Each structure stands twice: as structure tokens, then as C-alpha cells.
């Protein structure tokens, strides 16, 4: 079993944990105004890159 030999300072502990945060998902807005994930079809209107790909709700 691994046993710590020397205490890690608060600074080193913080530097080690700097990448452990939860990433905030990127959000873009479709032409209909609905927030959606990048590189994916809009769940509201069914458009991707300005083209109709899937039949959506068509509320807009």
C-alpha cells in the first residue's frame, strides 16, 4: 500500500487538483433561438448547419 512520506503543501495540492473541476458544457444558439450543444442537431427545429435534417416541433 502506498504511504505518503512527506506532506503536500496547499499550493501543490491545489496545482494537482486544478484539472479535477467539472467542465461546463459549451452552448450555442440555433437560428430558432434554442440553446443546443455544438455539432448536433437542434432538438427544437431539427436544423443542423442551416439545413433541415430532422422533422422537429417547428414552434419557431
C-alpha positions as CSV (number, residue, x, y, z in Angstrom):
1,X,0.0,0.0,0.0
2,X,1.3,3.5,-0.9
3,X,2.1,5.6,2.1
4,X,2.7,9.3,1.9
5,X,6.2,10.2,3.0
6,X,6.0,14.0,3.1
7,X,3.1,16.4,3.5
8,X,1.9,18.0,0.3
9,X,1.6,21.8,0.7
10,X,-1.7,23.6,0.0
11,X,-0.2,25.1,-3.2
12,X,0.9,21.7,-4.6
13,X,-2.3,20.1,-3.7
14,X,-4.2,22.9,-5.5
15,X,-2.0,22.6,-8.5
16,X,-2.6,18.9,-8.7
17,X,-6.4,19.3,-8.4
18,X,-6.6,22.2,-10.9
19,X,-7.8,19.8,-13.7
20,X,-10.3,18.0,-11.5
21,X,-13.1,20.5,-12.0
22,X,-16.3,19.7,-13.8
23,X,-16.2,21.1,-17.3
24,X,-19.0,23.5,-18.3
25,X,-20.7,22.3,-21.5
26,X,-20.4,24.6,-24.5
27,X,-23.7,26.0,-25.5
28,X,-24.6,27.6,-28.9
29,X,-27.8,29.1,-30.0
30,X,-29.7,27.8,-33.1
31,X,-31.3,30.0,-35.7
32,X,-34.6,29.4,-33.9
33,X,-33.0,30.8,-30.7
34,X,-33.0,27.4,-28.8
35,X,-29.8,26.6,-26.9
36,X,-28.1,23.4,-28.1
37,X,-24.8,21.6,-28.0
38,X,-22.3,22.3,-30.8
39,X,-22.1,19.8,-33.7
40,X,-25.5,18.4,-33.0
41,X,-29.0,18.8,-34.5
42,X,-31.3,21.3,-32.8
43,X,-33.9,19.3,-30.7
44,X,-36.4,22.1,-31.2
45,X,-36.4,22.7,-35.0
46,X,-34.3,19.9,-36.4
47,X,-31.8,22.0,-38.2
48,X,-28.0,21.4,-38.5
49,X,-25.7,24.0,-40.2
50,X,-28.8,25.9,-41.5
51,X,-30.3,22.8,-43.2
52,X,-33.4,20.9,-42.2
53,X,-32.2,17.5,-41.2
54,X,-34.9,16.0,-38.9
55,X,-38.6,16.8,-38.6
56,X,-38.8,18.9,-35.4
57,X,-41.5,20.7,-33.5
58,X,-41.5,23.8,-35.8
59,X,-42.6,26.0,-32.9
60,X,-40.4,28.9,-34.1
